[in-house]
Amino acid sequence: MRKTIKFLTAAAFAGSFGVVTAAPAYTVYVSNEKDNTVSIIDSTSLEVTDTIDVGQRPRGILLTKDGKHLLICASDDDTVQVFDVKTKQLVKELPSGPDPELFVLHPSGNPLYIANEDDNLVTVVDIAADKVLAEIPVGVEPEGMGISPDGKVLVNTSETTNMAHFIDTETNEIFDNILVDSRPRYAEFNDAGDKLWVTSEIGGTVAVIDAKTRKIITKISFDIPGVQPEAIQPVGLRVTKDGKRAFVALGPSNRVAVINGESHEVEKYLLVGQRVWQLAFTPDEKLLFTSNGVSNDISVIDVGKLRVVKSIGVGRFPWGIAISNE
């Protein structure tokens, strides 16, 4: 465990962009895939306040529902690590299956559903009892993990099978498979639970799926002037709580697409750091943080003004982002 920067008190941020916020102070956690660390950022000062050592090749990262623990996919250690957010100490490791990459919690806070990329499985883990409840066979190279707001439907995307697998969380069995474009990376339900958004990295599209009929409503493609089509690779995605907008990380194009949640039209492209990968909102949705793997930084987007307000240097190859609820 190492501390690199002393903690800062939360204060209003008045940057060179003329942005002043009096928003609540949230804590932002960023997994650095190449450094085996997590950078900790204060959302008000927009500065790194601490860096902690974690397992090998940390990727997926999230907080427990009570906000007391940070969960990290230590992919090369074949485990999920659990850190106490107050002490920043490792408290235990969860059985995860091989090469955990992304995961999602049931809305109740337990169990945890983990994509095991090398084993073509989704592992279901009771995080209180530290016990594997089920292993669900899925397609080749599972990654994206989304769960419906009512917790009844889990969706996993398989990168090589090019499918979104719909799983009944009562039976832990697949009940439908939807073919999407090449290399699906991420899946997220909107808060209303009637739409599922799935990004396809190599296909260069986002599929919007009717959650009830499981039919594709539309596929969104992207066209950025001056950027080669093969560089436009949709990866991470976040939908606002009201469903009016979706933000999509477009990988090596170094852009985040802003999409109208109703018309599904692209409204704007925001220039961020290099190879933008994952995204996370602050709980009030005033800020959106992006992980930029090649430039080793985090871009901060003012959601209301739809503009980037700051770049924050972190560790090497930042991958996942998790943000506290308070």
Residue pairs with C-beta under 8 A, 6 or more apart in sequence:
1 52
1 53
1 88
1 89
2 51
2 52
2 53
3 50
3 51
3 52
4 48
4 50
4 51
5 47
5 48
5 49
5 50
5 51
6 49
7 49
7 50
8 42
8 45
8 47
8 49
9 45
10 25
10 42
10 44
10 45
11 44
11 45
12 20
12 21
12 22
12 44
13 19
13 20
13 21
13 44
13 45
13 46
14 20
15 46
15 309
15 310
17 307
17 309
17 310
19 302
19 305
19 309
21 44
21 286
23 43
23 44
23 282
23 284
23 286
23 287
24 43
24 44
24 283
24 284
24 326
25 42
25 43
25 44
26 43
26 44
26 282
26 283
26 323
26 324
26 325
26 326
27 40
27 41
27 42
27 43
27 85
27 323
27 324
28 40
28 41
28 42
28 43
28 280
28 282
28 289
28 298
28 321
28 322
28 323
28 324
29 38
29 39
29 40
29 41
29 61
29 63
29 70
29 321
29 322
29 323
29 324
30 38
30 39
30 40
30 41
30 61
30 289
30 291
30 298
30 314
30 315
30 318
30 319
30 320
30 321
31 38
31 54
31 58
31 59
31 60
31 61
31 72
31 73
31 318
31 319
31 320
31 321
32 38
32 39
32 58
32 314
32 315
32 316
32 317
32 318
32 319
33 57
33 58
33 59
33 293
33 316
33 317
33 318
33 319
34 315
34 316
34 317
35 315
35 316
35 317
36 53
36 54
36 55
36 56
36 57
36 58
37 51
37 52
37 53
37 54
37 58
37 315
38 51
38 52
38 54
38 58
38 61
38 70
38 72
38 83
39 48
39 50
39 51
39 298
39 314
39 315
39 318
40 48
40 49
40 50
40 51
40 52
40 88
41 47
41 48
41 49
41 289
41 298
41 312
41 314
42 49
43 282
43 287
43 323
46 300
46 310
46 312
47 312
48 312
48 313
48 314
50 88
51 315
52 83
52 88
54 72
54 74
54 81
54 83
54 90
55 72
55 74
55 76
55 77
55 79
55 81
56 74
56 75
56 76
56 77
57 74
57 75
57 76
57 77
58 72
58 73
58 74
58 75
58 319
58 320
59 73
59 75
59 100
59 101
59 102
59 319
59 320
60 71
60 72
60 73
60 100
60 101
60 102
60 103
60 115
60 320
61 70
61 71
61 72
61 73
61 319
61 320
61 321
61 322
62 70
62 71
62 103
62 104
62 105
62 320
62 322
63 69
63 70
63 71
63 85
63 322
63 323
63 324
63 325
64 70
64 71
64 105
64 109
64 127
65 105
65 108
65 109
66 109
67 85
67 324
67 325
67 326
68 84
68 85
68 86
69 82
69 83
69 84
69 85
69 91
70 82
70 83
70 85
70 322
71 80
71 81
71 82
71 83
71 94
71 103
71 112
71 127
72 80
72 81
72 82
72 83
73 80
73 96
73 100
73 101
73 102
73 103
73 114
73 320
74 80
74 81
74 93
74 100
75 99
75 100
75 101
75 117
76 99
78 96
78 97
78 98
78 99
78 100
79 93
79 94
79 95
79 96
79 100
80 93
80 94
80 96
80 100
80 103
80 112
80 114
80 125
81 90
81 93
81 94
82 90
82 91
82 92
82 93
82 94
82 127
83 89
83 90
83 91
84 91
85 324
92 130
94 112
94 125
94 127
94 130
95 123
95 125
95 130
95 131
95 132
96 114
96 116
96 123
96 125
97 114
97 116
97 119
97 121
97 123
97 132
97 135
98 116
98 117
98 118
98 119
99 116
99 117
99 118
99 119
100 114
100 115
100 116
100 117
100 123
101 115
101 116
101 117
101 142
101 143
102 114
102 115
102 143
102 144
102 145
102 186
102 320
103 112
103 113
103 114
103 115
103 145
104 112
104 113
104 145
104 146
104 147
104 154
105 111
105 112
105 113
105 127
105 147
106 112
106 113
106 147
106 151
106 169
107 147
107 149
107 150
107 151
108 151
110 126
110 127
110 128
111 124
111 125
111 126
111 127
111 133
112 124
112 125
112 127
113 122
113 123
113 124
113 125
113 145
113 147
113 154
113 156
114 122
114 123
114 124
114 125
114 145
115 122
115 142
115 143
115 144
115 145
115 156
116 122
116 123
116 142
117 141
117 142
117 143
117 159
120 137
120 138
120 139
120 140
120 141
120 142
120 158
121 135
121 136
121 137
121 138
121 142
122 135
122 136
122 138
122 142
122 145
122 154
122 156
122 167
123 132
123 134
123 135
123 136
124 132
124 133
124 134
124 135
124 136
124 172
125 131
125 132
125 133
126 132
126 133
133 172
134 172
136 156
136 167
136 172
136 173
136 174
138 156
138 158
138 161
138 165
138 167
138 174
139 156
139 158
139 160
139 161
139 162
139 163
139 165
139 177
140 158
140 159
140 160
140 161
141 158
141 159
141 160
141 161
142 156
142 157
142 158
142 159
142 165
143 156
143 157
143 158
143 159
143 184
143 185
143 186
144 155
144 156
144 157
144 164
144 184
144 185
144 186
144 187
144 198
144 199
145 154
145 155
145 156
145 157
145 187
146 154
146 155
146 186
146 187
146 188
146 189
146 196
147 153
147 154
147 155
147 169
147 189
148 154
148 189
148 193
148 211
149 189
149 191
149 192
149 193
150 193
151 169
152 168
152 169
152 170
153 166
153 167
153 168
153 169
153 211
154 166
154 167
154 168
154 169
155 164
155 165
155 166
155 167
155 187
155 189
155 196
155 198
156 164
156 165
156 167
156 187
157 163
157 164
157 165
157 180
157 184
157 185
157 186
157 187
157 198
158 165
158 184
159 183
159 184
159 185
159 201
160 183
162 179
162 180
162 181
162 182
162 183
162 184
162 200
162 203
163 177
163 178
163 179
163 180
163 184
164 177
164 178
164 180
164 184
164 187
164 196
164 198
164 207
164 209
165 174
165 176
165 177
166 174
166 175
166 176
166 177
166 178
166 214
167 173
167 174
167 175
168 174
168 175
176 214
178 207
178 209
178 214
178 216
180 198
180 200
180 203
180 205
180 207
180 216
181 200
181 202
181 203
181 204
181 205
181 207
181 219
182 200
182 201
182 202
182 203
183 200
183 201
183 202
183 203
184 198
184 199
184 200
184 201
184 203
185 199
185 200
185 201
185 234
185 235
185 236
186 198
186 199
186 234
186 235
186 236
186 237
187 196
187 197
187 198
187 199
188 196
188 197
188 237
188 238
188 239
189 195
189 196
189 197
189 211
190 197
190 239
190 243
190 261
191 239
191 241
191 242
191 243
192 243
193 211
194 210
194 211
194 212
195 208
195 209
195 210
195 211
195 217
195 243
196 208
196 209
196 211
197 206
197 207
197 208
197 209
197 237
197 239
197 246
198 206
198 207
198 209
199 205
199 206
199 234
199 235
199 236
199 237
199 248
200 206
200 207
200 234
201 233
201 234
201 235
201 251
202 233
204 221
204 222
204 229
204 230
204 232
204 233
204 234
205 219
205 220
205 221
205 222
205 234
206 219
206 220
206 234
206 237
206 246
206 248
206 259
207 216
207 218
207 219
207 220
208 216
208 217
208 218
208 219
208 220
208 264
209 215
209 216
209 217
210 216
210 217
217 264
218 264
220 259
220 264
220 266
222 232
222 234
222 248
222 250
222 253
222 257
222 266
222 269
223 229
223 232
224 232
224 250
224 253
224 255
224 269
227 253
227 255
231 251
231 252
231 253
232 250
232 251
232 253
232 255
233 250
233 251
233 252
233 253
234 248
234 249
234 250
234 251
234 257
235 248
235 249
235 250
235 251
235 276
235 277
235 278
236 248
236 249
236 276
236 277
236 278
236 279
236 290
236 291
237 246
237 247
237 248
237 249
237 279
238 246
238 247
238 279
238 280
238 281
238 288
239 245
239 246
239 247
239 261
240 246
240 261
240 281
240 285
240 303
241 285
242 261
243 261
243 262
244 260
244 261
244 262
245 258
245 259
245 260
245 261
245 267
246 258
246 259
246 261
247 256
247 257
247 258
247 259
247 279
247 288
247 301
248 256
248 257
248 259
249 256
249 276
249 277
249 278
249 279
249 290
250 256
250 257
250 269
250 276
251 275
251 276
251 277
252 274
252 275
252 294
254 271
254 272
254 273
254 274
254 275
254 276
254 292
255 269
255 270
255 271
255 272
255 276
256 269
256 270
256 272
256 276
256 279
256 288
256 290
256 299
256 301
257 266
257 268
257 269
257 270
258 266
258 267
258 268
258 269
258 270
258 306
259 265
259 266
259 267
260 266
260 267
267 306
268 306
270 301
270 306
270 307
270 308
271 308
272 290
272 292
272 299
272 301
272 308
273 290
273 292
273 294
273 295
273 297
273 298
273 299
273 311
274 292
274 293
274 294
274 295
275 292
275 293
275 294
275 295
276 290
276 291
276 292
276 293
276 299
277 290
277 291
277 292
277 293
277 318
277 319
278 290
278 291
278 319
278 320
278 321
279 288
279 289
279 290
279 291
279 321
280 288
280 289
280 321
280 322
280 323
281 287
281 288
281 289
281 303
281 323
282 288
282 289
282 323
283 323
283 325
283 326
285 303
286 302
286 303
286 304
287 300
287 301
287 302
287 303
288 300
288 301
288 303
289 298
289 299
289 300
289 301
289 321
289 323
290 298
290 299
290 301
290 321
291 298
291 318
291 319
291 320
291 321
292 298
292 299
292 318
293 317
293 318
293 319
294 317
295 311
296 313
296 314
296 315
296 316
296 317
296 318
297 311
297 312
297 313
297 314
297 318
298 311
298 312
298 314
298 318
298 321
299 308
299 310
299 311
299 312
300 308
300 309
300 310
300 311
300 312
301 307
301 308
301 309
302 308
302 309
